[in-house]
């Protein structure tokens, strides 16, 4: 406890030593501009305790890594050791209430607005969820669509496409782990990366990501719009799913436009694991393009939530970058994990809004960056 108190005192003192505002420009088309928490729209209305709990998952991942390890991304040379102090403090203070958690982030972090070097500060934000399907371990006329495990020789045959798999390329190899009754819902589980399969006896089998077929992800909605199969106001997951189910004779052809295919495994975990290797927290975990944004960063998101009737409501909250996805590409691009259930599914299906975000960097890292010339 003495060590924690000493860290708190040192960090508090260090945070007051410098006043130079930081503007970081990366060679990889990223610009970060230091701002104040008062500039974060809606900051005071969030439940920061939930964000702290999500952040702790990332801290426990960092605790297993070497101090000099890079946490990735292209924001800067950020290392695990830059998070040691704030993670140790957050672990000691994990029982904080929402107001105290807010103070924790304000005292030990600094927010930075992210935008690209060309001046664009807005990007697209979507949502994903843990899918729900009905199935059986036994193939039948009802349950006839297989969920495949990852082939052992996948790297030897990386160019296999969704269409080839759907045409039987993986049959009779013992890769079927379970069968489901709806090929459209299965297609969307491939996009979500995880799900639960309900058996006839009431049990649920959790399915988690095991790998992909190395093919690029292609959003079928864009080509459906170009083919005049779907109207512009239906360019969301809900509209695409509705069309696929209403047009089963064309559904396979359209779904095969996307050559990407996801393989799964049965999971014994009680939660979904993201690409960082940590549990995802409902509406507190964000999938990012980890080529640019490292895992484990608290991120303040400002966007809007789209409803079924097309109206938009402001959506601002603190999340943590803990996952990624094939469709999540670019400096300012995010996918909100909405969790499990009908409400989560609906939020994710209609979510497609412009917005911006701020990364929160530990103040000890910020103090080091203040000494680096712009």
Short mmCIF file of the C-alpha atoms (twelve columns), coordinates in Angstrom:
data_MODEL
# 
_entry.id   MODEL 
# 
loop_
_atom_site.group_PDB 
_atom_site.id 
_atom_site.type_symbol 
_atom_site.label_atom_id 
_atom_site.label_alt_id 
_atom_site.label_comp_id 
_atom_site.label_asym_id 
_atom_site.label_seq_id 
_atom_site.Cartn_x 
_atom_site.Cartn_y 
_atom_site.Cartn_z 
_atom_site.pdbx_PDB_model_num 
ATOM 1   C CA . UNK A 1   0.000   0.000   0.000   1 
ATOM 2   C CA . UNK A 2   2.921   2.348   0.713   1 
ATOM 3   C CA . UNK A 3   4.121   1.755   -2.840  1 
ATOM 4   C CA . UNK A 4   0.706   2.708   -4.215  1 
ATOM 5   C CA . UNK A 5   0.608   5.912   -2.149  1 
ATOM 6   C CA . UNK A 6   4.109   6.829   -3.281  1 
ATOM 7   C CA . UNK A 7   3.107   6.333   -6.929  1 
ATOM 8   C CA . UNK A 8   0.030   8.486   -6.408  1 
ATOM 9   C CA . UNK A 9   2.092   11.320  -4.946  1 
ATOM 10  C CA . UNK A 10  4.754   11.123  -7.664  1 
ATOM 11  C CA . UNK A 11  2.197   11.051  -10.456 1 
ATOM 12  C CA . UNK A 12  0.205   13.913  -8.994  1 
ATOM 13  C CA . UNK A 13  3.318   16.039  -8.715  1 
ATOM 14  C CA . UNK A 14  4.558   15.112  -12.194 1 
ATOM 15  C CA . UNK A 15  1.242   15.999  -13.783 1 
ATOM 16  C CA . UNK A 16  1.661   19.583  -12.656 1 
ATOM 17  C CA . UNK A 17  5.241   20.069  -13.814 1 
ATOM 18  C CA . UNK A 18  4.541   20.773  -17.467 1 
ATOM 19  C CA . UNK A 19  2.099   22.975  -19.323 1 
ATOM 20  C CA . UNK A 20  3.150   22.643  -22.961 1 
ATOM 21  C CA . UNK A 21  0.246   21.417  -25.067 1 
ATOM 22  C CA . UNK A 22  1.092   18.354  -27.116 1 
ATOM 23  C CA . UNK A 23  0.267   17.892  -30.770 1 
ATOM 24  C CA . UNK A 24  1.633   14.604  -32.052 1 
ATOM 25  C CA . UNK A 25  1.897   13.958  -35.768 1 
ATOM 26  C CA . UNK A 26  2.596   10.395  -36.840 1 
ATOM 27  C CA . UNK A 27  4.123   9.408   -40.155 1 
ATOM 28  C CA . UNK A 28  1.221   6.958   -40.496 1 
ATOM 29  C CA . UNK A 29  -1.405  9.654   -41.137 1 
ATOM 30  C CA . UNK A 30  -2.422  10.118  -37.492 1 
ATOM 31  C CA . UNK A 31  -2.553  13.366  -35.556 1 
ATOM 32  C CA . UNK A 32  -3.247  13.666  -31.818 1 
ATOM 33  C CA . UNK A 33  -4.134  16.965  -30.201 1 
ATOM 34  C CA . UNK A 34  -4.184  17.330  -26.431 1 
ATOM 35  C CA . UNK A 35  -7.481  18.602  -25.012 1 
ATOM 36  C CA . UNK A 36  -9.099  19.023  -21.593 1 
ATOM 37  C CA . UNK A 37  -11.697 16.690  -20.102 1 
ATOM 38  C CA . UNK A 38  -14.100 19.643  -20.053 1 
ATOM 39  C CA . UNK A 39  -14.033 19.514  -23.866 1 
ATOM 40  C CA . UNK A 40  -15.374 15.941  -23.967 1 
ATOM 41  C CA . UNK A 41  -19.077 16.230  -24.709 1 
ATOM 42  C CA . UNK A 42  -21.105 14.276  -22.158 1 
ATOM 43  C CA . UNK A 43  -18.077 13.300  -20.060 1 
ATOM 44  C CA . UNK A 44  -19.726 14.158  -16.754 1 
ATOM 45  C CA . UNK A 45  -22.794 12.007  -17.434 1 
ATOM 46  C CA . UNK A 46  -21.084 8.659   -18.024 1 
ATOM 47  C CA . UNK A 47  -20.738 5.678   -15.667 1 
ATOM 48  C CA . UNK A 48  -16.961 5.663   -15.350 1 
ATOM 49  C CA . UNK A 49  -17.007 2.727   -12.947 1 
ATOM 50  C CA . UNK A 50  -18.072 0.398   -15.768 1 
ATOM 51  C CA . UNK A 51  -15.269 1.762   -17.939 1 
ATOM 52  C CA . UNK A 52  -12.780 1.180   -15.108 1 
ATOM 53  C CA . UNK A 53  -13.869 -2.453  -14.824 1 
ATOM 54  C CA . UNK A 54  -13.322 -2.897  -18.564 1 
ATOM 55  C CA . UNK A 55  -9.923  -1.196  -18.358 1 
ATOM 56  C CA . UNK A 56  -8.868  -3.615  -15.604 1 
ATOM 57  C CA . UNK A 57  -9.238  -6.528  -18.032 1 
ATOM 58  C CA . UNK A 58  -6.643  -4.902  -20.278 1 
ATOM 59  C CA . UNK A 59  -4.412  -4.145  -17.299 1 
ATOM 60  C CA . UNK A 60  -4.368  -7.816  -16.336 1 
ATOM 61  C CA . UNK A 61  -3.242  -8.620  -19.867 1 
ATOM 62  C CA . UNK A 62  -0.466  -6.029  -19.628 1 
ATOM 63  C CA . UNK A 63  0.620   -7.542  -16.300 1 
ATOM 64  C CA . UNK A 64  1.566   -10.754 -18.130 1 
ATOM 65  C CA . UNK A 65  3.740   -8.917  -20.658 1 
ATOM 66  C CA . UNK A 66  7.343   -7.710  -20.437 1 
ATOM 67  C CA . UNK A 67  7.697   -4.049  -19.498 1 
ATOM 68  C CA . UNK A 68  9.564   -3.146  -22.671 1 
ATOM 69  C CA . UNK A 69  6.965   -4.778  -24.921 1 
ATOM 70  C CA . UNK A 70  5.241   -2.461  -27.363 1 
ATOM 71  C CA . UNK A 71  1.453   -2.418  -27.098 1 
ATOM 72  C CA . UNK A 72  1.248   -1.902  -30.860 1 
ATOM 73  C CA . UNK A 73  -0.512  0.654   -33.014 1 
ATOM 74  C CA . UNK A 74  1.014   3.690   -34.658 1 
ATOM 75  C CA . UNK A 75  0.175   6.436   -32.200 1 
ATOM 76  C CA . UNK A 76  3.716   6.339   -30.872 1 
ATOM 77  C CA . UNK A 77  6.190   4.037   -29.224 1 
ATOM 78  C CA . UNK A 78  3.898   3.157   -26.308 1 
ATOM 79  C CA . UNK A 79  5.137   0.326   -24.120 1 
ATOM 80  C CA . UNK A 80  3.645   -1.826  -21.411 1 
ATOM 81  C CA . UNK A 81  5.691   0.017   -18.792 1 
ATOM 82  C CA . UNK A 82  3.790   3.211   -19.648 1 
ATOM 83  C CA . UNK A 83  0.692   1.562   -18.170 1 
ATOM 84  C CA . UNK A 84  2.274   -0.086  -15.131 1 
ATOM 85  C CA . UNK A 85  1.505   2.739   -12.713 1 
ATOM 86  C CA . UNK A 86  -2.082  3.476   -13.786 1 
ATOM 87  C CA . UNK A 87  -2.870  -0.238  -13.885 1 
ATOM 88  C CA . UNK A 88  -1.474  -0.796  -10.412 1 
ATOM 89  C CA . UNK A 89  -3.478  2.144   -9.118  1 
ATOM 90  C CA . UNK A 90  -6.692  1.015   -10.836 1 
ATOM 91  C CA . UNK A 91  -6.339  -2.521  -9.436  1 
ATOM 92  C CA . UNK A 92  -5.952  -1.101  -5.930  1 
ATOM 93  C CA . UNK A 93  -8.928  1.217   -6.421  1 
ATOM 94  C CA . UNK A 94  -11.247 -1.146  -8.318  1 
ATOM 95  C CA . UNK A 95  -14.078 -0.739  -5.795  1 
ATOM 96  C CA . UNK A 96  -14.442 2.971   -6.574  1 
ATOM 97  C CA . UNK A 97  -17.922 4.347   -7.158  1 
ATOM 98  C CA . UNK A 98  -18.763 6.045   -10.468 1 
ATOM 99  C CA . UNK A 99  -17.777 9.555   -9.293  1 
ATOM 100 C CA . UNK A 100 -14.478 8.355   -7.854  1 
ATOM 101 C CA . UNK A 101 -13.751 6.406   -11.030 1 
ATOM 102 C CA . UNK A 102 -14.341 9.598   -13.022 1 
ATOM 103 C CA . UNK A 103 -11.805 11.375  -10.805 1 
ATOM 104 C CA . UNK A 104 -9.341  8.523   -11.334 1 
ATOM 105 C CA . UNK A 105 -9.394  8.954   -15.115 1 
ATOM 106 C CA . UNK A 106 -9.169  12.740  -14.831 1 
ATOM 107 C CA . UNK A 107 -6.187  12.576  -12.456 1 
ATOM 108 C CA . UNK A 108 -4.102  9.905   -14.149 1 
ATOM 109 C CA . UNK A 109 -4.873  10.343  -17.858 1 
ATOM 110 C CA . UNK A 110 -4.874  13.050  -20.501 1 
ATOM 111 C CA . UNK A 111 -7.323  13.039  -23.447 1 
ATOM 112 C CA . UNK A 112 -6.146  13.461  -27.049 1 
ATOM 113 C CA . UNK A 113 -8.389  14.073  -30.033 1 
ATOM 114 C CA . UNK A 114 -7.469  11.799  -32.925 1 
ATOM 115 C CA . UNK A 115 -7.715  12.902  -36.515 1 
ATOM 116 C CA . UNK A 116 -5.891  12.142  -39.709 1 
ATOM 117 C CA . UNK A 117 -3.203  14.394  -41.133 1 
ATOM 118 C CA . UNK A 118 -5.573  15.469  -43.903 1 
ATOM 119 C CA . UNK A 119 -7.737  17.138  -41.281 1 
ATOM 120 C CA . UNK A 120 -10.571 14.612  -41.044 1 
ATOM 121 C CA . UNK A 121 -11.647 14.014  -37.467 1 
ATOM 122 C CA . UNK A 122 -14.786 11.972  -38.112 1 
ATOM 123 C CA . UNK A 123 -15.158 8.313   -38.960 1 
ATOM 124 C CA . UNK A 124 -17.721 5.526   -39.079 1 
ATOM 125 C CA . UNK A 125 -18.880 3.717   -35.944 1 
ATOM 126 C CA . UNK A 126 -20.880 0.513   -36.083 1 
ATOM 127 C CA . UNK A 127 -21.844 -2.201  -33.607 1 
ATOM 128 C CA . UNK A 128 -21.560 -5.936  -33.106 1 
ATOM 129 C CA . UNK A 129 -23.025 -8.474  -30.713 1 
ATOM 130 C CA . UNK A 130 -22.868 -12.067 -29.553 1 
ATOM 131 C CA . UNK A 131 -25.106 -13.891 -32.028 1 
ATOM 132 C CA . UNK A 132 -27.886 -16.308 -31.045 1 
ATOM 133 C CA . UNK A 133 -28.839 -19.385 -33.112 1 
ATOM 134 C CA . UNK A 134 -30.736 -22.652 -32.724 1 
ATOM 135 C CA . UNK A 135 -28.863 -25.870 -33.337 1 
ATOM 136 C CA . UNK A 136 -27.943 -29.479 -32.666 1 
ATOM 137 C CA . UNK A 137 -24.833 -31.648 -32.545 1 
ATOM 138 C CA . UNK A 138 -26.646 -33.980 -34.965 1 
ATOM 139 C CA . UNK A 139 -27.322 -33.055 -38.573 1 
ATOM 140 C CA . UNK A 140 -30.956 -33.273 -39.646 1 
ATOM 141 C CA . UNK A 141 -33.413 -31.764 -42.126 1 
ATOM 142 C CA . UNK A 142 -33.955 -28.954 -39.619 1 
ATOM 143 C CA . UNK A 143 -30.360 -28.463 -38.502 1 
ATOM 144 C CA . UNK A 144 -28.377 -28.787 -41.705 1 
ATOM 145 C CA . UNK A 145 -25.998 -25.812 -41.825 1 
ATOM 146 C CA . UNK A 146 -22.621 -26.657 -40.293 1 
ATOM 147 C CA . UNK A 147 -20.477 -24.453 -38.117 1 
ATOM 148 C CA . UNK A 148 -16.936 -25.422 -39.065 1 
ATOM 149 C CA . UNK A 149 -13.873 -25.651 -36.893 1 
ATOM 150 C CA . UNK A 150 -10.556 -24.384 -38.223 1 
ATOM 151 C CA . UNK A 151 -8.912  -26.729 -40.781 1 
ATOM 152 C CA . UNK A 152 -5.441  -27.907 -39.780 1 
ATOM 153 C CA . UNK A 153 -4.091  -27.271 -43.271 1 
ATOM 154 C CA . UNK A 154 -5.618  -23.799 -43.604 1 
ATOM 155 C CA . UNK A 155 -2.254  -22.112 -44.120 1 
ATOM 156 C CA . UNK A 156 -1.480  -24.534 -46.933 1 
ATOM 157 C CA . UNK A 157 -4.693  -23.577 -48.701 1 
ATOM 158 C CA . UNK A 158 -5.294  -19.965 -47.649 1 
ATOM 159 C CA . UNK A 159 -7.163  -18.906 -50.781 1 
ATOM 160 C CA . UNK A 160 -10.243 -21.080 -50.188 1 
ATOM 161 C CA . UNK A 161 -13.319 -18.853 -50.464 1 
ATOM 162 C CA . UNK A 162 -16.724 -18.752 -48.802 1 
ATOM 163 C CA . UNK A 163 -18.324 -19.997 -52.001 1 
ATOM 164 C CA . UNK A 164 -15.970 -22.985 -52.194 1 
ATOM 165 C CA . UNK A 165 -16.712 -23.852 -48.581 1 
ATOM 166 C CA . UNK A 166 -20.457 -23.522 -49.113 1 
ATOM 167 C CA . UNK A 167 -20.117 -25.791 -52.154 1 
ATOM 168 C CA . UNK A 168 -18.624 -28.537 -50.002 1 
ATOM 169 C CA . UNK A 169 -14.857 -27.966 -49.949 1 
ATOM 170 C CA . UNK A 170 -14.662 -28.901 -46.245 1 
ATOM 171 C CA . UNK A 171 -17.161 -31.753 -46.154 1 
ATOM 172 C CA . UNK A 172 -16.201 -35.165 -44.735 1 
ATOM 173 C CA . UNK A 173 -13.162 -33.795 -42.912 1 
ATOM 174 C CA . UNK A 174 -14.652 -33.996 -39.436 1 
ATOM 175 C CA . UNK A 175 -14.658 -30.224 -39.035 1 
ATOM 176 C CA . UNK A 176 -18.362 -29.796 -38.278 1 
ATOM 177 C CA . UNK A 177 -18.687 -28.844 -34.600 1 
ATOM 178 C CA . UNK A 178 -22.441 -28.191 -34.556 1 
ATOM 179 C CA . UNK A 179 -25.344 -27.629 -36.970 1 
ATOM 180 C CA . UNK A 180 -27.833 -24.730 -37.056 1 
ATOM 181 C CA . UNK A 181 -31.171 -24.105 -38.741 1 
ATOM 182 C CA . UNK A 182 -30.667 -20.683 -40.334 1 
ATOM 183 C CA . UNK A 183 -27.949 -19.935 -42.889 1 
ATOM 184 C CA . UNK A 184 -28.583 -16.183 -42.783 1 
ATOM 185 C CA . UNK A 185 -28.124 -15.991 -39.006 1 
ATOM 186 C CA . UNK A 186 -24.999 -18.135 -39.426 1 
ATOM 187 C CA . UNK A 187 -23.682 -15.679 -42.014 1 
ATOM 188 C CA . UNK A 188 -24.086 -12.857 -39.511 1 
ATOM 189 C CA . UNK A 189 -22.383 -14.865 -36.776 1 
ATOM 190 C CA . UNK A 190 -19.393 -15.115 -39.132 1 
ATOM 191 C CA . UNK A 191 -19.302 -11.314 -39.106 1 
ATOM 192 C CA . UNK A 192 -19.809 -10.978 -35.336 1 
ATOM 193 C CA . UNK A 193 -17.134 -13.557 -34.524 1 
ATOM 194 C CA . UNK A 194 -18.939 -15.256 -31.622 1 
ATOM 195 C CA . UNK A 195 -22.316 -16.593 -30.602 1 
ATOM 196 C CA . UNK A 196 -24.437 -18.988 -28.599 1 
ATOM 197 C CA . UNK A 197 -26.301 -21.971 -29.988 1 
ATOM 198 C CA . UNK A 198 -29.477 -23.044 -28.177 1 
ATOM 199 C CA . UNK A 199 -30.111 -26.796 -28.181 1 
ATOM 200 C CA . UNK A 200 -33.553 -28.403 -28.108 1 
ATOM 201 C CA . UNK A 201 -33.040 -29.470 -24.481 1 
ATOM 202 C CA . UNK A 202 -32.564 -25.855 -23.409 1 
ATOM 203 C CA . UNK A 203 -28.796 -25.876 -23.062 1 
ATOM 204 C CA . UNK A 204 -26.652 -23.187 -24.644 1 
ATOM 205 C CA . UNK A 205 -23.351 -23.885 -26.371 1 
ATOM 206 C CA . UNK A 206 -20.977 -20.975 -26.570 1 
ATOM 207 C CA . UNK A 207 -19.128 -20.595 -29.877 1 
ATOM 208 C CA . UNK A 208 -15.970 -18.500 -30.145 1 
ATOM 209 C CA . UNK A 209 -13.658 -17.332 -32.910 1 
ATOM 210 C CA . UNK A 210 -10.984 -19.815 -34.054 1 
ATOM 211 C CA . UNK A 211 -9.652  -18.352 -37.302 1 
ATOM 212 C CA . UNK A 212 -10.395 -17.041 -40.788 1 
ATOM 213 C CA . UNK A 213 -9.740  -18.155 -44.353 1 
ATOM 214 C CA . UNK A 214 -7.349  -15.262 -45.199 1 
ATOM 215 C CA . UNK A 215 -9.794  -13.788 -47.684 1 
ATOM 216 C CA . UNK A 216 -10.674 -10.062 -47.592 1 
ATOM 217 C CA . UNK A 217 -13.921 -8.976  -45.991 1 
ATOM 218 C CA . UNK A 218 -16.377 -7.498  -48.504 1 
ATOM 219 C CA . UNK A 219 -19.472 -5.676  -47.251 1 
ATOM 220 C CA . UNK A 220 -22.333 -7.160  -49.264 1 
ATOM 221 C CA . UNK A 221 -24.615 -4.183  -48.556 1 
ATOM 222 C CA . UNK A 222 -22.680 -1.916  -50.925 1 
ATOM 223 C CA . UNK A 223 -22.978 -4.312  -53.835 1 
ATOM 224 C CA . UNK A 224 -26.620 -5.003  -53.021 1 
ATOM 225 C CA . UNK A 225 -27.233 -1.262  -53.321 1 
ATOM 226 C CA . UNK A 226 -25.332 -1.076  -56.614 1 
ATOM 227 C CA . UNK A 227 -27.430 -3.965  -57.930 1 
ATOM 228 C CA . UNK A 228 -30.557 -2.063  -56.830 1 
ATOM 229 C CA . UNK A 229 -31.576 -4.906  -54.536 1 
ATOM 230 C CA . UNK A 230 -31.838 -2.676  -51.501 1 
ATOM 231 C CA . UNK A 231 -32.724 0.968   -50.901 1 
ATOM 232 C CA . UNK A 232 -30.296 3.435   -49.372 1 
ATOM 233 C CA . UNK A 233 -32.250 3.670   -46.123 1 
ATOM 234 C CA . UNK A 234 -31.846 -0.108  -45.757 1 
ATOM 235 C CA . UNK A 235 -28.059 -0.027  -45.900 1 
ATOM 236 C CA . UNK A 236 -27.633 -1.537  -42.459 1 
ATOM 237 C CA . UNK A 237 -27.433 -5.056  -41.054 1 
ATOM 238 C CA . UNK A 238 -31.156 -5.151  -40.326 1 
ATOM 239 C CA . UNK A 239 -32.056 -4.251  -43.907 1 
ATOM 240 C CA . UNK A 240 -29.590 -6.738  -45.368 1 
ATOM 241 C CA . UNK A 241 -30.804 -9.576  -43.136 1 
ATOM 242 C CA . UNK A 242 -34.433 -8.831  -43.977 1 
ATOM 243 C CA . UNK A 243 -33.701 -8.967  -47.719 1 
ATOM 244 C CA . UNK A 244 -31.699 -12.220 -47.452 1 
ATOM 245 C CA . UNK A 245 -34.500 -13.946 -45.563 1 
ATOM 246 C CA . UNK A 246 -37.150 -12.705 -47.981 1 
ATOM 247 C CA . UNK A 247 -35.124 -13.803 -51.025 1 
ATOM 248 C CA . UNK A 248 -33.753 -17.270 -50.165 1 
ATOM 249 C CA . UNK A 249 -33.289 -18.183 -53.837 1 
ATOM 250 C CA . UNK A 250 -30.734 -15.363 -54.229 1 
ATOM 251 C CA . UNK A 251 -29.335 -15.326 -50.700 1 
ATOM 252 C CA . UNK A 252 -26.432 -17.727 -51.319 1 
ATOM 253 C CA . UNK A 253 -25.226 -15.782 -54.337 1 
ATOM 254 C CA . UNK A 254 -25.315 -12.502 -52.425 1 
ATOM 255 C CA . UNK A 255 -23.681 -13.844 -49.259 1 
ATOM 256 C CA . UNK A 256 -20.901 -15.381 -51.353 1 
ATOM 257 C CA . UNK A 257 -19.981 -11.883 -52.564 1 
ATOM 258 C CA . UNK A 258 -18.101 -11.778 -49.265 1 
ATOM 259 C CA . UNK A 259 -15.305 -14.381 -49.662 1 
ATOM 260 C CA . UNK A 260 -14.273 -14.090 -45.997 1 
ATOM 261 C CA . UNK A 261 -15.208 -17.072 -43.827 1 
ATOM 262 C CA . UNK A 262 -14.918 -17.517 -40.057 1 
ATOM 263 C CA . UNK A 263 -14.072 -20.752 -38.253 1 
ATOM 264 C CA . UNK A 264 -15.193 -21.414 -34.694 1 
ATOM 265 C CA . UNK A 265 -14.606 -23.570 -31.647 1 
ATOM 266 C CA . UNK A 266 -16.716 -24.499 -28.646 1 
ATOM 267 C CA . UNK A 267 -15.850 -22.269 -25.717 1 
ATOM 268 C CA . UNK A 268 -16.043 -23.088 -22.021 1 
ATOM 269 C CA . UNK A 269 -15.714 -19.417 -21.081 1 
ATOM 270 C CA . UNK A 270 -18.563 -17.403 -19.588 1 
ATOM 271 C CA . UNK A 271 -17.731 -14.380 -21.727 1 
ATOM 272 C CA . UNK A 272 -16.628 -13.328 -25.198 1 
ATOM 273 C CA . UNK A 273 -12.875 -12.926 -25.641 1 
ATOM 274 C CA . UNK A 274 -11.646 -10.097 -27.865 1 
ATOM 275 C CA . UNK A 275 -8.526  -9.900  -29.996 1 
ATOM 276 C CA . UNK A 276 -6.526  -8.512  -27.081 1 
ATOM 277 C CA . UNK A 277 -7.202  -11.792 -25.304 1 
ATOM 278 C CA . UNK A 278 -9.425  -10.245 -22.629 1 
ATOM 279 C CA . UNK A 279 -13.160 -10.498 -21.844 1 
ATOM 280 C CA . UNK A 280 -15.336 -8.005  -23.685 1 
ATOM 281 C CA . UNK A 281 -17.643 -5.773  -21.657 1 
ATOM 282 C CA . UNK A 282 -21.068 -4.799  -22.969 1 
ATOM 283 C CA . UNK A 283 -20.950 -1.243  -24.385 1 
ATOM 284 C CA . UNK A 284 -17.516 -0.736  -22.812 1 
ATOM 285 C CA . UNK A 285 -15.351 -2.606  -25.328 1 
ATOM 286 C CA . UNK A 286 -14.500 -1.159  -28.721 1 
ATOM 287 C CA . UNK A 287 -13.120 -2.945  -31.777 1 
ATOM 288 C CA . UNK A 288 -10.560 -0.770  -33.578 1 
ATOM 289 C CA . UNK A 289 -8.079  -1.086  -36.410 1 
ATOM 290 C CA . UNK A 290 -5.144  -2.256  -34.295 1 
ATOM 291 C CA . UNK A 291 -2.738  -1.414  -37.092 1 
ATOM 292 C CA . UNK A 292 -3.247  2.191   -35.943 1 
ATOM 293 C CA . UNK A 293 -4.841  2.101   -32.477 1 
ATOM 294 C CA . UNK A 294 -3.250  -0.154  -29.827 1 
ATOM 295 C CA . UNK A 295 -5.258  -2.433  -27.571 1 
ATOM 296 C CA . UNK A 296 -5.929  -1.419  -23.982 1 
ATOM 297 C CA . UNK A 297 -6.457  2.320   -24.456 1 
ATOM 298 C CA . UNK A 298 -9.416  4.054   -22.791 1 
ATOM 299 C CA . UNK A 299 -11.269 5.836   -25.596 1 
ATOM 300 C CA . UNK A 300 -13.931 8.521   -25.265 1 
ATOM 301 C CA . UNK A 301 -16.401 8.096   -28.105 1 
ATOM 302 C CA . UNK A 302 -18.796 10.733  -29.431 1 
ATOM 303 C CA . UNK A 303 -21.307 9.445   -31.956 1 
ATOM 304 C CA . UNK A 304 -25.026 8.704   -32.184 1 
ATOM 305 C CA . UNK A 305 -27.140 5.599   -31.770 1 
ATOM 306 C CA . UNK A 306 -29.491 4.848   -34.657 1 
ATOM 307 C CA . UNK A 307 -32.904 3.413   -33.796 1 
ATOM 308 C CA . UNK A 308 -35.207 1.133   -35.782 1 
ATOM 309 C CA . UNK A 309 -37.213 4.085   -37.104 1 
ATOM 310 C CA . UNK A 310 -34.073 5.852   -38.321 1 
ATOM 311 C CA . UNK A 311 -33.820 8.531   -35.642 1 
ATOM 312 C CA . UNK A 312 -30.484 9.181   -33.957 1 
ATOM 313 C CA . UNK A 313 -29.757 9.816   -30.290 1 
ATOM 314 C CA . UNK A 314 -26.431 11.128  -28.931 1 
ATOM 315 C CA . UNK A 315 -24.138 8.337   -27.764 1 
ATOM 316 C CA . UNK A 316 -21.069 9.315   -25.731 1 
ATOM 317 C CA . UNK A 317 -19.178 7.053   -23.373 1 
ATOM 318 C CA . UNK A 318 -15.815 5.728   -22.267 1 
ATOM 319 C CA . UNK A 319 -14.791 2.427   -23.821 1 
ATOM 320 C CA . UNK A 320 -11.549 0.433   -24.066 1 
ATOM 321 C CA . UNK A 321 -9.929  -0.774  -27.299 1 
ATOM 322 C CA . UNK A 322 -9.957  -4.555  -26.864 1 
ATOM 323 C CA . UNK A 323 -10.925 -6.094  -30.183 1 
ATOM 324 C CA . UNK A 324 -10.682 -5.762  -33.945 1 
ATOM 325 C CA . UNK A 325 -12.463 -7.048  -37.045 1 
ATOM 326 C CA . UNK A 326 -12.037 -7.578  -40.772 1 
ATOM 327 C CA . UNK A 327 -14.294 -4.639  -41.605 1 
ATOM 328 C CA . UNK A 328 -12.726 -2.261  -39.091 1 
ATOM 329 C CA . UNK A 329 -10.169 -0.375  -41.148 1 
ATOM 330 C CA . UNK A 330 -8.792  3.131   -40.733 1 
ATOM 331 C CA . UNK A 331 -7.539  5.606   -38.158 1 
ATOM 332 C CA . UNK A 332 -11.018 6.710   -37.071 1 
ATOM 333 C CA . UNK A 333 -13.162 3.582   -37.198 1 
ATOM 334 C CA . UNK A 334 -14.801 1.652   -34.403 1 
ATOM 335 C CA . UNK A 335 -17.208 -1.183  -33.676 1 
ATOM 336 C CA . UNK A 336 -19.042 -1.114  -30.337 1 
ATOM 337 C CA . UNK A 337 -19.595 -4.446  -28.596 1 
ATOM 338 C CA . UNK A 338 -23.259 -4.386  -27.531 1 
ATOM 339 C CA . UNK A 339 -23.316 -7.759  -25.761 1 
ATOM 340 C CA . UNK A 340 -25.907 -10.530 -25.967 1 
ATOM 341 C CA . UNK A 341 -29.671 -10.573 -26.396 1 
ATOM 342 C CA . UNK A 342 -32.371 -8.986  -28.521 1 
ATOM 343 C CA . UNK A 343 -31.670 -5.434  -27.375 1 
ATOM 344 C CA . UNK A 344 -27.949 -5.811  -28.084 1 
ATOM 345 C CA . UNK A 345 -28.683 -7.308  -31.491 1 
ATOM 346 C CA . UNK A 346 -31.053 -4.503  -32.445 1 
ATOM 347 C CA . UNK A 347 -28.624 -1.786  -31.349 1 
ATOM 348 C CA . UNK A 348 -25.841 -3.393  -33.376 1 
ATOM 349 C CA . UNK A 349 -27.978 -3.991  -36.468 1 
ATOM 350 C CA . UNK A 350 -29.051 -0.357  -36.799 1 
ATOM 351 C CA . UNK A 351 -25.796 1.235   -35.630 1 
ATOM 352 C CA . UNK A 352 -23.962 3.069   -38.418 1 
ATOM 353 C CA . UNK A 353 -23.104 6.644   -37.480 1 
ATOM 354 C CA . UNK A 354 -20.370 9.187   -37.964 1 
ATOM 355 C CA . UNK A 355 -18.433 10.316  -34.919 1 
ATOM 356 C CA . UNK A 356 -15.049 11.027  -33.399 1 
ATOM 357 C CA . UNK A 357 -12.997 9.763   -30.510 1 
ATOM 358 C CA . UNK A 358 -10.318 10.706  -28.022 1 
ATOM 359 C CA . UNK A 359 -7.667  8.397   -26.604 1 
ATOM 360 C CA . UNK A 360 -6.742  8.705   -22.933 1 
ATOM 361 C CA . UNK A 361 -2.994  8.391   -22.341 1 
ATOM 362 C CA . UNK A 362 -1.427  7.869   -18.893 1 
ATOM 363 C CA . UNK A 363 0.014   11.129  -17.543 1 
ATOM 364 C CA . UNK A 364 3.453   9.612   -16.970 1 
ATOM 365 C CA . UNK A 365 3.558   8.815   -20.696 1 
ATOM 366 C CA . UNK A 366 2.255   12.284  -21.530 1 
ATOM 367 C CA . UNK A 367 4.944   13.925  -19.394 1 
ATOM 368 C CA . UNK A 368 7.566   11.999  -21.332 1 
ATOM 369 C CA . UNK A 369 6.019   13.061  -24.634 1 
ATOM 370 C CA . UNK A 370 6.075   16.736  -23.589 1 
ATOM 371 C CA . UNK A 371 9.838   16.663  -23.878 1 
ATOM 372 C CA . UNK A 372 9.725   15.410  -27.472 1 
ATOM 373 C CA . UNK A 373 9.841   18.280  -30.003 1 
ATOM 374 C CA . UNK A 374 6.771   18.603  -32.269 1 
# 
